[in-house]
Amino acid sequence: MPELPDVEGFREVLMTCGRRRRVTDVEVRDAGVLRGVSAQRLRRELKGRRLGEAWRHGKWLFVPMDDGPTDGGGPTLVWHFGMTGSLRCCSPDEPVERHDRVVLTLDDSRHLRYRDQRKLQGLQLVDEAQIARIVDGLGPDALTVRGPELRELLSGRRRAVKSALMDQSVIAGLGNLLCDEILWRARVAPRTPARDLSDDEIRRVHVGMGRVLETSVRAGCVPPRRSWLTGHRDDSEPTCPRCGRPLCSNRVGGRRTVWCPQCQK
């Protein structure tokens, strides 16, 4: 599933491929990825407009058209990538893939393609009020959270710390892989109630979050390095890259969770 580092990578794709480029054509190959907007309206609203400065909050990507509604321009194009969504910058002679659902042709002939196999989320067009409703329902972006703020966000929550970290209304942008990696770095068991974390454990979670996000944003994903938990979670007999003991795998908050019972007591 795309998490904060992936979406930040998609933002870079937009900035490199489409920033200030005019949309000359819109091809909706599958309207099943459109949310609250018809294919006809999407074409009408985007064609002839320029893509503005893309910005991200958590797993949401916002692209104002002609500087967006706050500056008297067009609407804002919003992506949520669900489980399998991605953005690709392609030359016009590259074959369109089976799962390319929406193709924007830009004024330099390049294509900005939204590719999504499972179609769990997708695209929408929003105005200023709708942007506020989306962002107001989210916690602070994970890249901006400071230590004292993390302590405040987690204090008093009875749920497992893994579930609390994955809750987008608490902290926006963290997904399954990131949370497992962060908690492994912090030596915190994923089922520990968030409110029971000590100050030292919260400090370690915050440090781990910063380091994992920094590296993952540079890579554009949570990298499957062999020195990371992520690099072992799908092995046939996964072992901890720190202590060499077998890793555990079970469900926490409805999600497959991997941890080291020796390091994360």
C-alpha positions in Angstrom: 0.0 0.0 0.0 1.4 3.5 -0.8 2.4 5.2 2.4 3.9 8.7 3.0 7.2 8.0 1.2 5.4 6.6 -1.9 3.1 9.6 -2.1 6.0 12.0 -1.6 7.5 10.2 -4.6 4.3 10.7 -6.6 4.5 14.4 -5.7 8.0 14.5 -7.1 6.7 12.9 -10.3 4.1 15.6 -10.6 6.6 18.4 -10.0 9.1 17.0 -12.5 6.6 16.0 -15.2 3.7 18.3 -14.9 4.4 21.5 -12.9 3.1 24.5 -14.8 2.3 22.3 -17.8 -1.0 22.7 -19.5 -3.4 19.8 -19.8 -4.3 19.3 -23.4 -6.3 16.1 -23.2 -7.9 13.9 -20.6 -8.6 10.3 -21.2 -10.7 8.4 -18.6 -10.1 4.8 -19.4 -11.9 3.6 -16.3 -14.4 5.8 -14.5 -14.3 3.4 -11.5 -11.4 5.5 -10.0 -13.4 8.7 -10.1 -14.9 9.9 -6.8 -17.7 12.5 -6.9 -16.9 13.6 -10.4 -18.0 12.4 -13.8 -15.5 11.7 -16.7 -17.2 14.5 -18.6 -16.7 17.0 -15.8 -13.1 15.9 -15.2 -12.3 16.6 -18.9 -14.1 19.9 -18.9 -12.5 21.2 -15.7 -8.9 20.0 -16.5 -8.5 20.5 -20.2 -6.7 23.8 -20.9 -5.7 24.4 -17.3 -2.2 24.3 -15.9 -1.0 22.0 -13.1 0.0 24.0 -10.1 2.3 23.4 -7.1 1.5 19.9 -5.8 1.4 19.4 -2.0 0.9 16.4 0.2 -0.7 15.8 3.6 -0.3 12.2 4.9 -1.3 9.9 2.0 -3.3 12.5 0.2 -1.9 14.4 -2.8 -3.3 17.8 -3.8 -2.7 19.5 -7.2 -4.3 23.0 -7.7 -5.3 23.8 -11.2 -4.4 27.3 -12.4 -3.2 28.0 -8.7 -6.4 26.5 -7.3 -9.6 27.8 -5.6 -7.8 29.7 -2.8 -6.2 32.1 -5.4 -9.3 32.4 -7.6 -8.1 29.7 -10.1 -9.5 26.3 -10.9 -10.4 23.4 -8.7 -7.9 21.2 -7.0 -7.3 17.7 -8.2 -6.9 15.2 -5.3 -5.4 11.7 -5.4 -5.7 9.0 -2.7 -3.8 6.0 -3.9 -5.5 3.3 -1.9 -3.8 -0.1 -2.0 -2.3 -0.1 -5.5 -2.4 3.4 -7.0 0.6 5.2 -8.5 1.4 8.1 -10.8 3.7 7.6 -13.8 5.3 10.1 -16.2 5.4 8.5 -19.6 6.4 9.5 -23.1 3.5 9.3 -25.6 5.0 6.3 -27.4 5.1 4.1 -24.3 2.3 1.5 -24.5 -0.6 2.3 -22.2 -0.8 -0.4 -19.4 -3.8 -2.4 -18.6 -4.3 -0.7 -15.2 -3.7 2.9 -16.5 -7.1 4.3 -15.5 -6.7 8.1 -16.3 -4.2 9.6 -18.7 -3.5 13.4 -18.8 -1.7 14.6 -21.9 0.4 17.6 -21.2 1.5 20.4 -23.6 4.9 18.8 -24.1 3.1 15.6 -25.3 4.1 13.7 -22.2 1.5 11.6 -20.3 0.8 11.7 -16.6 -0.8 8.3 -16.0 -2.8 7.2 -12.9 -2.2 3.5 -12.6 -4.3 1.4 -10.1 -5.0 -2.3 -10.1 -7.6 -2.6 -7.4 -9.3 0.8 -7.7 -10.0 1.2 -3.9 -9.6 5.0 -4.0 -8.8 7.4 -6.8 -9.3 10.9 -8.0 -11.6 13.7 -7.1 -12.0 17.4 -7.8 -12.5 19.6 -4.8 -13.0 23.3 -3.8 -11.6 25.1 -0.9 -14.2 23.9 1.6 -13.7 20.3 0.6 -10.0 20.6 1.0 -10.5 21.8 4.5 -12.8 18.9 5.3 -10.3 16.4 4.1 -7.4 17.9 6.0 -9.4 18.6 9.2 -10.1 14.8 9.4 -6.4 14.0 9.4 -3.8 14.2 12.1 -0.6 16.1 11.6 1.6 14.9 8.8 4.1 12.4 10.2 7.1 14.4 8.8 6.2 17.4 10.9 5.5 15.7 14.3 7.9 16.6 17.1 8.6 14.6 20.2 6.3 16.5 22.7 3.5 16.4 20.1 3.9 12.7 19.7 3.6 12.2 23.4 0.4 14.3 23.4 -1.0 12.4 20.5 -0.5 9.0 22.1 -1.2 9.7 25.7 -4.5 8.4 27.0 -5.1 6.0 24.1 -6.0 2.5 25.1 -5.4 1.0 21.7 -2.2 -0.8 20.8 0.5 1.6 19.8 0.6 0.0 16.3 -3.1 0.8 15.8 -2.7 4.3 17.1 0.2 5.1 14.8 -1.7 3.7 11.8 -4.8 5.8 12.6 -4.8 8.6 10.0 -6.8 10.9 12.3 -4.0 10.6 14.9 -0.9 10.9 12.6 -1.3 11.2 8.8 0.9 9.2 6.5 2.0 6.1 8.4 1.0 2.7 7.0 1.7 -0.9 7.9 5.3 -1.3 6.8 6.3 2.0 8.3 4.8 1.3 11.7 6.3 -2.2 11.9 9.7 -0.8 11.0 9.5 2.2 13.4 8.4 0.0 16.4 11.2 -2.5 15.7 13.7 0.3 15.6 12.2 1.6 18.9 12.2 -1.9 20.5 8.5 -1.4 21.4 6.1 -4.3 21.1 3.2 -3.5 18.7 0.5 -4.6 21.1 1.7 -2.3 23.9 -1.2 0.1 24.8 -0.2 3.6 23.6 -1.0 5.2 26.9 1.4 2.8 28.7 4.5 3.9 26.8 7.1 5.5 28.9 8.7 8.8 28.1 11.8 6.9 26.9 9.8 4.6 24.7 8.0 7.6 23.1 11.4 9.2 22.5 12.6 6.1 20.8 9.5 5.8 18.7 9.9 9.5 17.6 13.6 9.0 16.8 12.8 5.8 14.8 10.0 7.5 13.0 12.3 10.3 11.9 15.1 8.1 10.7 12.8 5.6 8.9 10.9 8.4 7.2 14.0 10.2 6.1 15.5 7.2 4.4 12.2 6.0 3.0 11.3 9.4 1.5 14.7 9.4 -0.3 14.0 5.9 -1.6 10.4 6.8 -2.6 9.2 3.7 -0.6 9.9 1.7 2.5 13.1 0.0 1.3 13.4 -3.8 1.7 16.9 -3.5 3.1 18.3 -6.6 4.7 19.4 -4.5 7.7 15.7 -3.5 8.1 12.8 -5.5 9.5 11.1 -4.8 6.1 13.8 -6.7 4.3 12.9 -9.9 6.2 9.2 -9.9 6.7 8.4 -11.9 3.6 11.2 -14.5 4.0 10.0 -18.1 4.2 11.5 -18.3 7.7 12.0 -14.6 8.7 14.6 -13.8 11.4 15.4 -10.5 13.1 18.2 -8.7 11.4 19.3 -7.4 14.8 19.4 -10.5 17.1 18.9 -13.3 14.6 15.8 -14.8 16.5 12.7 -15.9 14.6 10.2 -13.1 13.9 6.5 -13.3 14.9 3.7 -12.5 12.5 0.1 -12.0 13.6 -2.7 -9.5 13.2 -2.8 -6.3 15.2 -5.7 -3.9 14.5 -6.8 -6.1 11.6 -3.4 -5.8 9.8 -0.6 -8.3 9.4 2.1 -7.3 11.9 5.7 -8.5 12.1 7.9 -8.0 15.1 10.8 -9.6 17.1 9.6 -11.0 20.4 13.2 -10.9 21.7 13.9 -7.2 20.8 10.4 -5.9 21.3 9.4 -7.2 24.7 
